[in-house]
Amino acid sequence: MRERRLSVADTGWSWAVMAGSFGAHMVSGCFLYAVGVMHNAILERFQEDVGKTAWAAGLYLGMVSLTGIVAGALINRYSCRVTMFIGAIIMSSGFGISAFVPSLDWVIFFFGGIGGLGGGLTYSASVVVLGFNFQYKRNIASGIAVSGCGVGTFVLAPAVEAARETYGNRGVFLIISGIALHQALFGCLFFPSKLESERKQIRNQKSIDKKSENRFVLLSTICHSFAILRKLSLLCFCMSMFFACVGIYLVYVHFPRYAIEMGSTPLNASILMAISGLCNCAGRVLAGMAANSDSIDENLMYFGCFGLLGLSTLLFPLYGLTYGGQLAFAVFLGLYSGCCYSIINTLIIQLVGIEELATGFGICMFLCGIGSIVGPPLAGAIVDNGGSYENSFILAGFCITIAAILGLMIACFNKTEQPFAHDDQEITIETKDNLLRQCGNITNGESFIESYSANTDNRTSAAYLNSEEDEQVNGLLL
């Protein structure tokens, strides 16, 4: 039987996990920020109203976030690795079936609903796994990993448009189905870490009736997810992300179509999205590097990024009539729309602690999903009822500005509340025999062992993670 040691935060296999998360974000970014290309394909394929067609992209974007609670439950019950496998298969299946269905309603269901469900599972797992593998370098690791969204948009958005022109509005769904299946490959790198195993141990210790917990784990997780919204700072953060998603995804879905109506070709419109993706990549990395400094306040950075994006979106109707103005807006959109994801792990851990990271992230993504569903169809309804895309962008700018203001209020509420949990809270580690049984369940029979001496079995994880000697002893063994 092959033996492995659990990797310690910030060392060893943690960096391989970051590389896997980068790849997973690259695939997710292709679909999260290039849905405008697919929106055009569906619009030309079925020739339906803009508002109804927008439900396909809107439902996909919404489901990616709405399923955050389900993803959190699966991560709590199994692991980030298992959740990635399940999500990749569901996502690829939904996209592939969409190539053969005869009506727009079925495309909305399979592309938006089923594909979005799988996308939500993979996206949540690829973000949460970073919190379980990094502690002191969490922001910079998150910044590098989530920058994969920008790389995916820059590389794959023009490729998807080229595939649409080559294989048609049906064949392109088979192409993106194959791309989505790569998520399972990146998920292979998500071996459970020491911190993830300890956290799972704590949740099991707190269970009064383990048999009941195993049977109703999804229901209990959903109830608990909404219960932690009693913490006002977390509620404020989730509502901020809701308004941000209403505005940002409204823009991403309708920006390519607006550029085409202003005289651009479909290829030039996809180039705008590619440039936005490149800037998104740079913005996420820079935000993660900056936030890793003790002199930078994450809440202030969150407010500043959304504040600048809201202002540039509000003013877009004034300078977006030319391709040069659209190019400038693509740069603003890319730089500031994704910075929050470089620090979202840290912000949630500050509010609810590492033990509730998956649950807090899940409920946050749930409200993001509602915003993602509302935004694109709302813009389509405005256009269908005599309005213009300019009116839609103004609405998006107001929503993003509200998100910035709510983000600034997070710090105010957090100072007046009792701490829910702490990132450096003490965690009592069970004996290695019990830990072996726990880890054996997570990895489907592949055992993990601890090689540190018996006198370290009852040390706290805070002391353990802060010990340079233990980090050297417990590096990952392949």
C-alpha positions as CSV (number, residue, x, y, z in Angstrom):
1,M,0.0,0.0,0.0
2,R,1.5,3.3,-1.1
3,E,2.0,5.9,1.6
4,R,1.7,9.7,1.5
5,R,2.1,12.4,4.0
6,L,-0.4,15.3,4.2
7,S,1.0,18.5,2.8
8,V,1.4,21.5,5.1
9,A,0.1,24.9,4.2
10,D,2.4,27.0,1.9
11,T,4.8,24.2,1.3
12,G,5.3,21.1,-0.9
13,W,2.3,19.9,-2.9
14,S,0.4,23.1,-2.1
15,W,2.0,24.7,-5.1
16,A,1.0,21.9,-7.4
17,V,-2.6,22.4,-6.1
18,M,-2.2,26.1,-7.0
19,A,-1.2,25.1,-10.5
20,G,-4.2,22.8,-10.8
21,S,-6.5,25.6,-9.6
22,F,-4.9,27.9,-12.2
23,G,-5.8,25.5,-14.9
24,A,-9.3,25.0,-13.6
25,H,-9.8,28.8,-13.5
26,M,-8.5,29.1,-17.0
27,V,-11.3,26.7,-18.3
28,S,-13.9,28.4,-16.1
29,G,-12.8,31.8,-17.4
30,C,-13.5,30.8,-20.9
31,F,-17.2,30.3,-20.1
32,L,-17.7,32.8,-17.3
33,Y,-16.4,35.8,-19.3
34,A,-16.9,34.6,-22.9
35,V,-20.6,33.8,-22.6
36,G,-21.2,36.8,-24.9
37,V,-19.8,34.7,-27.8
38,M,-22.1,31.8,-26.9
39,H,-25.0,34.2,-26.6
40,N,-24.5,35.4,-30.2
41,A,-24.3,31.7,-31.3
42,I,-27.6,30.9,-29.7
43,L,-29.2,34.1,-30.9
44,E,-28.3,33.3,-34.6
45,R,-29.2,29.6,-34.2
46,F,-32.8,30.1,-33.0
47,Q,-33.6,33.7,-34.0
48,E,-35.5,34.4,-30.8
49,D,-35.9,37.6,-28.8
50,V,-32.8,39.0,-27.1
51,G,-34.5,38.8,-23.7
52,K,-35.4,35.2,-24.0
53,T,-32.1,34.2,-25.5
54,A,-30.2,35.9,-22.7
55,W,-31.7,33.4,-20.3
56,A,-29.3,30.7,-21.5
57,A,-26.2,32.7,-20.6
58,G,-27.9,34.2,-17.6
59,L,-29.0,30.9,-16.2
60,Y,-25.5,29.4,-16.8
61,L,-23.9,32.3,-14.9
62,G,-26.4,32.1,-12.2
63,M,-26.1,28.3,-11.7
64,V,-22.3,28.6,-11.5
65,S,-22.9,30.6,-8.3
66,L,-26.2,29.2,-7.1
67,T,-24.7,25.8,-6.7
68,G,-22.1,27.1,-4.3
69,I,-24.1,25.7,-1.4
70,V,-24.3,22.2,-3.0
71,A,-20.6,22.4,-3.8
72,G,-19.9,23.4,-0.2
73,A,-21.9,20.3,1.0
74,L,-19.9,18.0,-1.3
75,I,-16.6,19.5,-0.2
76,N,-17.6,19.1,3.5
77,R,-18.7,15.5,2.9
78,Y,-16.0,14.3,0.5
79,S,-13.2,16.6,-0.8
80,C,-12.4,19.3,-3.3
81,R,-11.0,16.6,-5.5
82,V,-14.1,14.5,-5.7
83,T,-16.2,17.6,-6.3
84,M,-14.1,18.6,-9.3
85,F,-14.6,15.2,-10.9
86,I,-18.4,15.3,-10.4
87,G,-18.6,18.9,-11.7
88,A,-16.5,18.2,-14.8
89,I,-18.6,15.3,-16.0
90,I,-21.9,17.2,-15.4
91,M,-20.7,20.3,-17.2
92,S,-19.3,18.5,-20.2
93,S,-22.5,16.5,-20.6
94,G,-24.7,19.6,-20.5
95,F,-22.7,21.4,-23.2
96,G,-22.6,18.3,-25.4
97,I,-26.3,17.6,-25.3
98,S,-27.0,21.3,-26.2
99,A,-25.6,20.6,-29.7
100,F,-28.4,18.3,-30.5
101,V,-31.5,19.7,-28.9
102,P,-34.2,21.2,-31.2
103,S,-35.4,24.3,-29.4
104,L,-34.1,27.3,-27.4
105,D,-35.9,26.1,-24.3
106,W,-33.9,22.9,-24.2
107,V,-30.6,24.9,-24.7
108,I,-31.6,27.0,-21.8
109,F,-32.1,23.9,-19.7
110,F,-29.0,21.9,-20.7
111,F,-26.5,24.8,-21.4
112,G,-27.7,27.1,-18.7
113,G,-29.0,24.7,-16.1
114,I,-27.0,21.4,-16.4
115,G,-23.8,23.1,-17.7
116,G,-24.1,25.7,-15.0
117,L,-24.5,23.2,-12.3
118,G,-21.3,21.4,-13.2
119,G,-19.5,24.7,-13.7
120,G,-20.5,25.8,-10.2
121,L,-19.1,22.6,-8.6
122,T,-15.8,22.9,-10.3
123,Y,-15.5,26.7,-9.7
124,S,-16.2,26.5,-6.0
125,A,-13.8,23.5,-5.5
126,S,-11.0,25.3,-7.4
127,V,-11.4,28.4,-5.1
128,V,-11.9,26.7,-1.7
129,V,-9.0,24.3,-2.2
130,L,-6.6,27.3,-2.1
131,G,-7.8,28.2,1.4
132,F,-7.0,24.7,2.5
133,N,-3.5,24.7,1.1
134,F,-2.2,28.2,1.9
135,Q,-2.1,30.3,5.1
136,Y,0.6,33.0,5.1
137,K,0.8,33.2,1.3
138,R,-2.9,32.8,0.6
139,N,-3.5,36.1,-1.1
140,I,-0.6,35.8,-3.6
141,A,-1.4,32.1,-4.3
142,S,-5.1,33.0,-4.9
143,G,-4.1,35.9,-7.1
144,I,-2.0,33.7,-9.3
145,A,-4.6,30.9,-9.4
146,V,-7.6,33.0,-10.2
147,S,-5.7,34.9,-12.9
148,G,-6.3,31.8,-14.9
149,C,-9.7,33.2,-15.6
150,G,-8.1,36.0,-17.5
151,V,-5.7,33.7,-19.4
152,G,-8.7,31.5,-20.3
153,T,-10.6,34.5,-21.6
154,F,-7.6,35.8,-23.6
155,V,-6.7,32.5,-25.1
156,L,-10.0,30.7,-25.5
157,A,-12.5,33.4,-26.2
158,P,-11.1,34.0,-29.8
159,A,-10.7,30.2,-30.1
160,V,-14.4,29.6,-29.3
161,E,-15.4,32.3,-31.8
162,A,-13.2,30.7,-34.5
163,A,-14.7,27.3,-33.7
164,R,-18.2,28.8,-34.1
165,E,-17.3,30.2,-37.5
166,T,-15.7,26.8,-38.5
167,Y,-18.1,24.3,-37.1
168,G,-21.3,26.3,-36.9
169,N,-23.6,27.3,-34.1
170,R,-24.2,23.6,-33.3
171,G,-20.7,22.2,-33.5
172,V,-19.3,24.9,-31.2
173,F,-21.2,23.2,-28.3
174,L,-19.2,20.0,-28.8
175,I,-16.0,21.9,-28.8
176,I,-16.7,23.6,-25.5
177,S,-17.9,20.2,-24.1
178,G,-14.4,18.9,-24.7
179,I,-12.8,21.9,-23.1
180,A,-15.0,21.6,-20.0
181,L,-13.9,17.9,-19.5
182,H,-10.4,19.2,-18.8
183,Q,-11.6,20.2,-15.4
184,A,-11.3,16.6,-14.3
185,L,-7.7,16.5,-15.3
186,F,-6.8,19.6,-13.1
187,G,-8.9,18.1,-10.3
188,C,-6.5,15.2,-10.1
189,L,-4.0,17.5,-8.4
190,F,-6.3,18.4,-5.6
191,F,-5.0,15.9,-3.0
192,P,-6.4,16.7,0.5
193,S,-4.0,18.7,2.6
194,K,-3.3,18.5,6.4
195,L,-5.5,21.6,7.0
196,E,-8.4,20.2,5.0
197,S,-8.2,16.9,6.9
198,E,-8.1,18.7,10.3
199,R,-11.1,20.8,9.3
200,K,-13.0,17.6,8.3
201,Q,-12.0,16.1,11.6
202,I,-13.5,19.0,13.6
203,R,-16.8,18.9,11.7
204,N,-17.1,15.2,12.5
205,Q,-16.2,15.8,16.2
206,K,-19.0,18.3,16.4
207,S,-21.6,15.9,15.0
208,I,-23.8,14.4,17.7
209,D,-25.3,11.8,15.5
210,K,-22.9,10.9,12.7
211,K,-25.4,8.4,11.1
212,S,-28.0,11.2,10.8
213,E,-25.3,13.7,9.6
214,N,-24.3,11.4,6.8
215,R,-27.8,10.8,5.7
216,F,-28.9,14.4,5.6
217,V,-25.6,16.2,5.1
218,L,-26.9,18.3,2.1
219,L,-30.0,19.5,4.0
220,S,-28.1,20.3,7.2
221,T,-25.4,22.2,5.2
222,I,-27.9,24.3,3.4
223,C,-29.7,25.2,6.7
224,H,-26.4,26.0,8.3
225,S,-25.3,28.1,5.3
226,F,-28.3,30.4,5.7
227,A,-27.9,30.5,9.5
228,I,-24.5,32.1,9.4
229,L,-26.0,35.0,7.5
230,R,-27.0,36.3,10.9
231,K,-23.5,37.7,11.0
232,L,-24.1,41.2,9.6
233,S,-20.7,41.6,8.1
234,L,-21.0,38.4,6.1
235,L,-24.5,39.4,5.0
236,C,-23.2,42.8,3.9
237,F,-20.4,41.1,1.9
238,C,-22.8,38.7,0.2
239,M,-25.2,41.5,-0.8
240,S,-22.2,43.4,-2.1
241,M,-21.3,40.5,-4.3
242,F,-24.9,40.2,-5.4
243,F,-25.1,43.7,-6.8
244,A,-21.6,43.4,-8.3
245,C,-22.7,40.3,-10.2
246,V,-25.9,41.9,-11.5
247,G,-23.7,44.7,-13.0
248,I,-20.7,42.8,-14.2
249,Y,-22.4,39.9,-15.8
250,L,-24.9,42.2,-17.5
251,V,-21.9,43.9,-19.1
252,Y,-20.1,40.7,-20.1
253,V,-23.1,39.2,-21.8
254,H,-24.1,42.3,-23.7
255,F,-20.8,44.0,-24.3
256,P,-19.9,42.0,-27.5
257,R,-23.4,42.6,-29.0
258,Y,-23.1,46.3,-28.2
259,A,-19.8,46.5,-30.0
260,I,-21.2,44.7,-33.1
261,E,-24.2,47.2,-33.2
262,M,-21.6,50.1,-33.1
263,G,-20.0,48.7,-36.2
264,S,-17.5,46.1,-35.1
265,T,-17.2,42.6,-36.6
266,P,-17.9,39.6,-34.4
267,L,-14.2,38.8,-34.5
268,N,-13.3,42.3,-33.3
269,A,-15.9,42.0,-30.5
270,S,-14.2,38.7,-29.4
271,I,-10.9,40.5,-29.5
272,L,-12.3,43.1,-27.0
273,M,-13.2,40.2,-24.7
274,A,-9.7,38.7,-25.1
275,I,-8.1,42.0,-24.2
276,S,-10.4,42.2,-21.2
277,G,-9.3,38.7,-20.2
278,L,-5.6,39.6,-20.5
279,C,-6.1,42.7,-18.2
280,N,-8.2,40.5,-15.9
281,C,-5.3,38.2,-15.5
282,A,-2.9,41.0,-14.7
283,G,-5.3,42.7,-12.3
284,R,-5.9,39.5,-10.3
285,V,-2.1,38.8,-10.0
286,L,-1.3,42.3,-9.0
287,A,-4.2,42.4,-6.5
288,G,-3.1,39.2,-4.9
289,M,0.5,40.4,-4.6
290,A,-0.5,43.7,-3.1
291,A,-3.0,42.2,-0.7
292,N,-0.2,39.8,0.6
293,S,1.4,42.9,2.2
294,D,0.5,43.6,5.8
295,S,0.2,47.3,4.9
296,I,-2.7,46.7,2.5
297,D,-6.3,46.4,3.8
298,E,-8.3,43.9,1.8
299,N,-11.6,45.7,2.5
300,L,-10.2,49.0,1.2
301,M,-8.9,47.3,-1.9
302,Y,-12.3,45.6,-2.5
303,F,-14.0,49.0,-2.3
304,G,-11.5,50.8,-4.5
305,C,-11.7,48.2,-7.3
306,F,-15.5,48.1,-7.5
307,G,-15.7,51.9,-7.1
308,L,-13.4,52.5,-10.1
309,L,-15.3,49.9,-12.2
310,G,-18.7,51.4,-11.3
311,L,-17.5,54.9,-12.3
312,S,-16.1,53.7,-15.6
313,T,-19.3,51.8,-16.4
314,L,-21.5,54.7,-15.6
315,L,-19.5,56.9,-18.0
316,F,-19.3,54.3,-20.7
317,P,-22.2,55.6,-22.8
318,L,-20.2,58.9,-23.2
319,Y,-17.0,57.4,-24.5
320,G,-18.1,53.9,-25.9
321,L,-19.3,55.0,-29.3
322,T,-16.0,54.3,-31.0
323,Y,-13.9,51.2,-31.0
324,G,-11.1,53.0,-29.1
325,G,-13.6,53.9,-26.3
326,Q,-14.8,50.3,-26.2
327,L,-11.1,49.1,-26.0
328,A,-10.6,51.4,-23.1
329,F,-13.6,50.1,-21.3
330,A,-12.5,46.5,-22.0
331,V,-9.2,47.4,-20.1
332,F,-11.1,48.8,-17.2
333,L,-13.5,45.9,-17.1
334,G,-10.7,43.4,-17.1
335,L,-8.5,45.1,-14.5
336,Y,-11.1,45.7,-11.8
337,S,-13.9,43.1,-12.3
338,G,-11.9,40.1,-11.0
339,C,-9.7,41.6,-8.2
340,C,-12.2,40.6,-5.5
341,Y,-11.6,36.9,-6.3
342,S,-7.9,37.3,-5.4
343,I,-8.9,38.2,-1.8
344,I,-12.3,36.4,-1.4
345,N,-10.8,33.5,0.6
346,T,-9.1,35.9,3.0
347,L,-12.2,38.1,3.4
348,I,-14.5,35.1,4.2
349,I,-11.9,33.6,6.6
350,Q,-11.7,36.9,8.4
351,L,-15.5,36.9,8.8
352,V,-16.3,33.2,9.6
353,G,-13.0,31.4,10.1
354,I,-11.2,28.6,8.2
355,E,-13.6,26.0,9.6
356,E,-16.6,27.6,7.8
357,L,-14.7,28.6,4.6
358,A,-16.6,26.2,2.3
359,T,-20.0,27.1,3.8
360,G,-19.3,30.9,3.7
361,F,-18.1,30.7,0.2
362,G,-21.1,28.6,-0.8
363,I,-23.7,31.1,0.5
364,C,-21.8,34.0,-1.1
365,M,-21.8,32.3,-4.4
366,F,-25.5,31.5,-4.0
367,L,-26.3,35.2,-3.8
368,C,-23.9,35.9,-6.7
369,G,-25.9,33.4,-8.7
370,I,-29.1,35.3,-8.1
371,G,-27.4,38.5,-9.3
372,S,-26.0,36.7,-12.4
373,I,-29.5,35.4,-13.3
374,V,-31.1,38.8,-12.9
375,G,-28.5,40.9,-14.8
376,P,-28.4,39.7,-18.4
377,P,-32.2,39.2,-18.9
378,L,-32.8,42.5,-17.3
379,A,-30.7,44.2,-19.9
380,G,-32.4,42.2,-22.6
381,A,-35.8,43.3,-21.4
382,I,-34.7,46.9,-21.5
383,V,-33.6,46.5,-25.1
384,D,-36.7,44.6,-26.2
385,N,-39.0,47.3,-24.7
386,G,-37.6,50.3,-26.5
387,G,-34.6,51.0,-24.4
388,S,-30.9,50.9,-25.5
389,Y,-27.7,49.1,-24.4
390,E,-26.6,52.5,-23.1
391,N,-29.4,52.4,-20.5
392,S,-28.3,48.9,-19.5
393,F,-24.7,50.0,-18.9
394,I,-25.9,52.9,-16.7
395,L,-27.9,50.4,-14.7
396,A,-24.9,48.1,-14.4
397,G,-22.7,51.1,-13.2
398,F,-25.2,51.9,-10.4
399,C,-25.3,48.3,-9.3
400,I,-21.4,48.0,-9.2
401,T,-21.2,51.3,-7.3
402,I,-23.7,50.0,-4.7
403,A,-21.5,46.9,-4.4
404,A,-18.5,49.1,-3.6
405,I,-20.4,51.0,-0.9
406,L,-21.6,47.8,0.8
407,G,-18.0,46.5,0.6
408,L,-16.8,49.5,2.6
409,M,-19.4,48.8,5.2
410,I,-18.1,45.3,5.9
411,A,-15.3,46.6,8.0
412,C,-17.7,48.7,10.1
413,F,-19.9,45.7,10.9
414,N,-17.0,43.4,11.5
415,K,-15.6,45.7,14.2
416,T,-18.8,45.8,16.2
417,E,-19.5,42.0,16.1
418,Q,-18.0,39.2,18.2
419,P,-15.6,37.1,16.1
420,F,-17.3,34.0,14.7
421,A,-14.0,32.2,14.4
422,H,-10.3,32.9,13.8
423,D,-7.9,31.8,11.2
424,D,-5.4,31.0,13.8
425,Q,-7.8,29.2,16.1
426,E,-6.5,26.2,18.0
427,I,-7.4,22.8,16.6
428,T,-6.8,19.7,18.6
429,I,-5.4,17.0,16.4
430,E,-6.6,13.4,17.1
431,T,-4.2,10.5,17.3
432,K,-2.8,9.4,14.0
433,D,-4.8,6.2,13.9
434,N,-8.0,8.2,13.9
435,L,-6.6,10.6,11.3
436,L,-5.6,7.6,9.1
437,R,-9.2,6.4,9.1
438,Q,-10.5,9.9,8.2
439,C,-8.1,10.4,5.4
440,G,-8.6,6.9,4.1
441,N,-12.3,7.8,3.6
442,I,-11.5,10.9,1.7
443,T,-9.1,9.4,-0.8
444,N,-11.1,6.2,-1.5
445,G,-8.7,3.8,0.0
446,E,-5.4,5.5,-0.6
447,S,-3.9,6.0,2.8
448,F,-2.2,9.1,4.2
449,I,0.0,8.9,7.2
450,E,1.7,11.3,9.6
451,S,5.3,10.7,10.3
452,Y,5.8,13.1,13.2
453,S,6.7,11.8,16.6
454,A,4.0,10.8,19.2
455,N,4.6,13.9,21.3
456,T,3.3,16.1,18.4
457,D,0.0,14.2,18.1
458,N,-1.8,16.6,20.5
459,R,-0.3,19.8,19.4
460,T,-2.5,22.5,18.0
461,S,-2.5,23.2,14.3
462,A,-1.6,26.8,14.8
463,A,1.6,25.8,16.6
464,Y,2.2,23.0,14.0
465,L,1.8,25.3,11.0
466,N,4.0,28.0,12.5
467,S,6.8,25.5,13.2
468,E,9.5,25.5,10.6
469,E,10.9,22.2,11.9
470,D,7.6,20.4,11.4
471,E,7.2,21.9,8.0
472,Q,10.5,20.3,7.0
473,V,9.6,16.9,8.6
474,N,6.1,16.8,7.0
475,G,6.8,17.9,3.5
476,L,4.9,16.1,0.8
477,L,6.2,12.6,0.0
478,L,5.4,11.3,-3.5
